[in-house]
Amino acid sequence: MQASVKQQTQAMAALFVLTCIWGYNWVVMKSALAFIGPFTFAAIRTFFGALVLFAAMAISGRSLALRALPTMLVLGVLQNVGFTGVLMWALVEGGAGKTAVLTYTMPFWVMLLAWPMLRERVRGWQWLAVIFGVMGMLCIFDPLHIKADGFSMLLAVCSGVSWALSAIITKQLHQRRPALDLINLTAWPMLLGSLPLVVIAWQVPAPAIQWTPYLIAALLFNVLLCGALAWVLWLFALQRLPAGVASMTSMLAPVIGVIAAWIQLHEVPTAIETTGMLLIASALIIISWLTLKQTT
């Protein structure tokens, strides 16, 4: 049944709040790393975020059963170690704004990886998105003038690729098990993926945690808002809007991240970096527009 205008308006409002939370969190995470190691932060975020989701499932009467264990384990590693852990590492080495933009190249990588993995060929206007995406990343990396944060930018791209791989594997799992509950599909990989992060955090040397009020607030922000609340808002929006519209709106997150990092952390992008960000934004707009056409 098609959602009413009021329901669609409420869904758009939920998406706006969601993108503000996700976008500003890049500054929150970058600032929090002054008081905690990146892998420790990632482990705490994912482990307790999973517990919140399991509590939500129990309260709502959903099944807590673990299904498709091998796939869930792979998703856990990709989503938590490959995505969350690596992006936290990238934030230690570089700026929040560029990390946000390069991580959000995820839809670009999904489009390319779907070719061999889902047999979804790149066609027509998608090639323009590919060209803009590659040019944008080249401008940000600026290979003719290697920068101190080059390693951080490489980590951010790897984080986006891992996120894309997890999205494709999730789609394959949904095709095999269409009745699988979405919160269950989020909670189990998050819990399973948090365990190797705990081991990594334990093994990698890092300064002692400084339990400052800011760090406590940042952890609560990530566990409760970026985890539990953001997921509820996302599901609420997906129930009332086409998937293409919801995905396109989420593009505001890296824009908010860049602006917040500029204002709060004084990360002013150079002219060539700005050009690269605009090219990547153009690529994502093209991908989102094509997705929107397919879902409406």
C-alpha positions as CSV (number, residue, x, y, z in Angstrom):
1,M,0.0,0.0,0.0
2,Q,1.4,3.4,-1.0
3,A,2.2,5.7,2.0
4,S,0.1,8.9,2.5
5,V,1.6,12.3,2.0
6,K,1.7,12.7,5.8
7,Q,3.6,9.4,6.2
8,Q,6.0,10.3,3.4
9,T,6.7,13.7,5.0
10,Q,7.3,12.0,8.4
11,A,9.7,9.6,6.6
12,M,11.6,12.4,5.0
13,A,11.9,14.1,8.4
14,A,13.2,10.9,9.9
15,L,15.8,10.6,7.1
16,F,16.9,14.2,7.6
17,V,17.5,13.5,11.3
18,L,19.3,10.3,10.4
19,T,21.7,12.0,8.0
20,C,22.4,14.7,10.5
21,I,23.4,12.1,13.1
22,W,25.5,10.1,10.6
23,G,27.1,13.2,9.1
24,Y,28.0,14.9,12.4
25,N,29.3,11.6,13.8
26,W,32.5,11.9,11.7
27,V,33.5,14.9,13.8
28,V,32.4,13.1,17.0
29,M,34.5,10.0,16.2
30,K,37.6,12.1,15.1
31,S,37.4,14.1,18.4
32,A,36.9,11.0,20.5
33,L,40.1,9.4,19.2
34,A,42.1,11.9,21.3
35,F,41.0,9.8,24.4
36,I,40.8,6.2,23.1
37,G,42.5,3.9,20.6
38,P,40.6,3.5,17.3
39,F,40.1,-0.2,17.5
40,T,39.0,0.0,21.2
41,F,36.4,2.6,20.1
42,A,35.2,0.5,17.3
43,A,35.0,-2.6,19.5
44,I,32.9,-0.8,22.2
45,R,30.7,0.8,19.5
46,T,29.9,-2.5,17.7
47,F,29.6,-4.8,20.7
48,F,27.3,-2.6,22.8
49,G,25.5,-1.5,19.6
50,A,24.7,-5.2,19.0
51,L,23.4,-5.6,22.6
52,V,21.0,-2.7,22.0
53,L,19.7,-4.4,18.9
54,F,19.3,-7.7,20.6
55,A,17.4,-5.9,23.4
56,A,15.2,-4.3,20.8
57,M,14.4,-7.7,19.2
58,A,13.6,-9.2,22.5
59,I,11.3,-6.4,23.5
60,S,9.5,-6.5,20.1
61,G,9.1,-10.3,20.2
62,R,11.3,-10.9,17.2
63,S,13.3,-14.2,16.8
64,L,16.8,-14.1,18.2
65,A,17.8,-17.3,16.3
66,L,21.1,-17.2,14.4
67,R,20.6,-18.3,10.8
68,A,23.1,-18.6,7.9
69,L,26.1,-18.6,10.2
70,P,28.9,-18.6,7.6
71,T,27.3,-15.6,5.8
72,M,26.6,-13.8,9.0
73,L,30.2,-14.2,10.0
74,V,31.5,-12.9,6.7
75,L,29.2,-9.9,7.0
76,G,30.3,-9.3,10.5
77,V,34.0,-9.1,9.5
78,L,33.3,-6.9,6.5
79,Q,30.9,-4.5,8.3
80,N,32.7,-4.2,11.6
81,V,36.4,-4.9,11.0
82,G,36.6,-3.9,7.3
83,F,34.3,-1.0,7.5
84,T,34.1,0.4,11.1
85,G,37.5,-0.7,12.3
86,V,39.3,0.5,9.2
87,L,37.5,3.9,9.0
88,M,38.4,4.5,12.7
89,W,42.0,3.8,11.7
90,A,41.7,6.2,8.8
91,L,40.4,8.9,11.1
92,V,43.5,8.6,13.3
93,E,45.7,9.1,10.3
94,G,43.7,11.8,8.5
95,G,40.9,14.3,8.5
96,A,37.2,13.6,9.2
97,G,35.9,15.4,6.0
98,K,38.0,13.5,3.4
99,T,37.5,10.2,5.3
100,A,33.7,10.7,5.2
101,V,33.7,11.5,1.4
102,L,36.0,8.6,0.5
103,T,34.1,6.1,2.7
104,Y,30.8,7.2,1.1
105,T,32.1,6.1,-2.3
106,M,30.4,2.8,-1.3
107,P,27.6,3.1,-3.9
108,F,30.3,3.6,-6.6
109,W,32.0,0.3,-5.5
110,V,28.7,-1.5,-5.2
111,M,28.0,-0.6,-8.9
112,L,31.4,-2.0,-10.0
113,L,31.4,-5.1,-7.8
114,A,27.8,-6.0,-8.7
115,W,29.1,-6.6,-12.3
116,P,31.1,-9.8,-11.4
117,M,29.2,-10.8,-8.2
118,L,25.6,-10.2,-9.2
119,R,25.9,-10.1,-13.0
120,E,24.6,-6.5,-13.1
121,R,26.5,-4.9,-15.9
122,V,27.5,-1.2,-15.9
123,R,25.5,0.5,-18.6
124,G,24.7,3.9,-20.1
125,W,24.8,6.7,-17.6
126,Q,26.5,4.5,-15.0
127,W,29.7,4.9,-17.0
128,L,29.6,8.6,-16.4
129,A,29.4,8.0,-12.7
130,V,32.4,5.7,-13.0
131,I,34.4,8.4,-14.8
132,F,33.4,11.1,-12.3
133,G,34.2,8.8,-9.3
134,V,37.6,7.8,-10.6
135,M,38.5,11.5,-11.4
136,G,37.2,12.6,-8.0
137,M,39.4,10.1,-6.1
138,L,42.4,11.0,-8.2
139,C,41.9,14.7,-7.4
140,I,41.7,14.0,-3.7
141,F,44.7,11.6,-3.7
142,D,46.6,14.0,-6.0
143,P,49.2,11.3,-6.9
144,L,51.6,13.8,-8.3
145,H,51.9,15.4,-4.9
146,I,51.9,12.6,-2.3
147,K,50.5,13.9,1.0
148,A,51.1,12.9,4.6
149,D,47.5,11.6,4.8
150,G,47.8,9.4,1.7
151,F,47.6,6.3,3.9
152,S,44.5,7.6,5.6
153,M,42.8,8.2,2.3
154,L,43.7,4.7,1.1
155,L,42.2,3.2,4.3
156,A,39.0,5.3,3.8
157,V,38.6,3.8,0.3
158,C,39.2,0.3,1.6
159,S,36.5,1.0,4.2
160,G,34.1,1.9,1.5
161,V,35.0,-1.2,-0.6
162,S,34.4,-3.4,2.5
163,W,31.0,-1.7,3.1
164,A,30.1,-2.3,-0.6
165,L,31.1,-6.0,-0.4
166,S,28.9,-6.4,2.7
167,A,26.0,-4.7,0.9
168,I,26.3,-7.1,-2.1
169,I,26.5,-10.2,0.2
170,T,23.5,-8.9,2.1
171,K,21.6,-8.7,-1.1
172,Q,22.6,-12.2,-2.1
173,L,21.5,-13.5,1.4
174,H,18.2,-11.6,1.0
175,Q,17.6,-13.4,-2.3
176,R,18.2,-16.8,-0.6
177,R,16.3,-15.9,2.6
178,P,13.7,-13.2,1.8
179,A,11.9,-13.7,5.1
180,L,15.0,-13.0,7.3
181,D,14.3,-10.2,9.8
182,L,16.2,-7.0,9.0
183,I,17.1,-6.2,12.6
184,N,18.3,-9.8,13.1
185,L,20.3,-9.4,9.9
186,T,22.0,-6.4,11.5
187,A,22.4,-7.6,15.1
188,W,24.1,-10.9,14.5
189,P,26.8,-9.7,12.1
190,M,27.4,-6.7,14.5
191,L,27.9,-9.1,17.4
192,L,30.0,-11.6,15.5
193,G,32.1,-8.9,13.9
194,S,32.7,-7.1,17.3
195,L,34.6,-10.2,18.6
196,P,37.6,-9.9,16.3
197,L,37.6,-6.2,16.9
198,V,37.9,-6.9,20.7
199,V,40.9,-9.2,20.0
200,I,42.5,-6.6,17.7
201,A,41.9,-3.8,20.3
202,W,43.5,-6.1,23.0
203,Q,46.6,-6.9,20.8
204,V,47.3,-3.5,19.2
205,P,49.2,-1.2,21.5
206,A,47.3,2.0,22.3
207,P,47.4,4.7,25.0
208,A,45.2,4.1,28.1
209,I,41.6,5.1,27.8
210,Q,40.9,8.6,29.2
211,W,37.3,8.4,30.5
212,T,36.5,12.1,29.9
213,P,32.9,13.4,29.7
214,Y,33.4,13.9,25.9
215,L,34.5,10.3,25.3
216,I,31.5,8.9,27.3
217,A,29.2,11.2,25.4
218,A,30.8,10.1,22.1
219,L,30.4,6.4,22.9
220,L,26.7,6.9,23.9
221,F,26.2,8.9,20.7
222,N,27.6,6.1,18.7
223,V,25.9,3.2,20.5
224,L,22.5,4.7,21.1
225,L,22.0,7.3,18.3
226,C,24.2,6.0,15.4
227,G,23.3,2.5,16.3
228,A,19.8,1.9,17.7
229,L,18.0,5.2,16.9
230,A,19.5,5.5,13.4
231,W,18.4,1.9,12.5
232,V,14.9,2.6,13.7
233,L,14.7,5.8,11.6
234,W,16.1,3.9,8.6
235,L,13.5,1.1,8.8
236,F,10.8,3.7,9.4
237,A,11.8,5.6,6.2
238,L,12.2,2.4,4.1
239,Q,8.7,1.4,5.0
240,R,7.2,4.6,3.6
241,L,9.6,5.7,0.8
242,P,11.1,4.0,-2.3
243,A,14.6,2.6,-1.6
244,G,16.1,4.9,-4.2
245,V,14.7,8.0,-2.5
246,A,16.0,6.9,0.9
247,S,19.5,6.1,-0.5
248,M,19.7,9.4,-2.3
249,T,18.8,11.3,0.8
250,S,21.5,9.5,2.8
251,M,24.1,11.3,0.6
252,L,23.7,14.3,2.8
253,A,25.7,12.6,5.5
254,P,29.2,13.1,3.9
255,V,28.2,16.7,3.0
256,I,27.4,17.4,6.7
257,G,30.6,15.6,7.7
258,V,32.7,17.9,5.5
259,I,30.9,21.1,6.6
260,A,31.1,20.1,10.3
261,A,34.8,19.2,10.0
262,W,35.4,22.5,8.3
263,I,33.7,24.5,11.1
264,Q,34.6,22.5,14.2
265,L,38.0,20.9,13.3
266,H,39.2,23.7,10.9
267,E,39.8,21.1,8.1
268,V,39.7,23.4,5.1
269,P,39.9,21.4,1.8
270,T,42.2,22.7,-0.9
271,A,40.9,23.6,-4.4
272,I,41.8,20.3,-5.9
273,E,40.3,18.4,-3.0
274,T,37.1,20.4,-3.3
275,T,37.0,19.5,-7.0
276,G,37.5,15.8,-6.2
277,M,34.7,15.9,-3.6
278,L,32.3,17.6,-6.1
279,L,33.2,15.0,-8.7
280,I,32.5,12.2,-6.3
281,A,29.2,13.9,-5.2
282,S,28.2,14.1,-8.9
283,A,28.9,10.3,-9.3
284,L,26.8,9.5,-6.3
285,I,24.0,11.8,-7.6
286,I,24.0,10.0,-10.9
287,I,23.9,6.5,-9.2
288,S,21.1,7.7,-6.9
289,W,19.1,9.1,-9.8
290,L,19.4,5.9,-11.7
291,T,18.4,3.9,-8.7
292,L,15.4,6.2,-8.1
293,K,14.2,5.7,-11.7
294,Q,14.3,1.9,-11.2
295,T,12.3,2.0,-7.9
296,T,9.5,4.5,-8.9
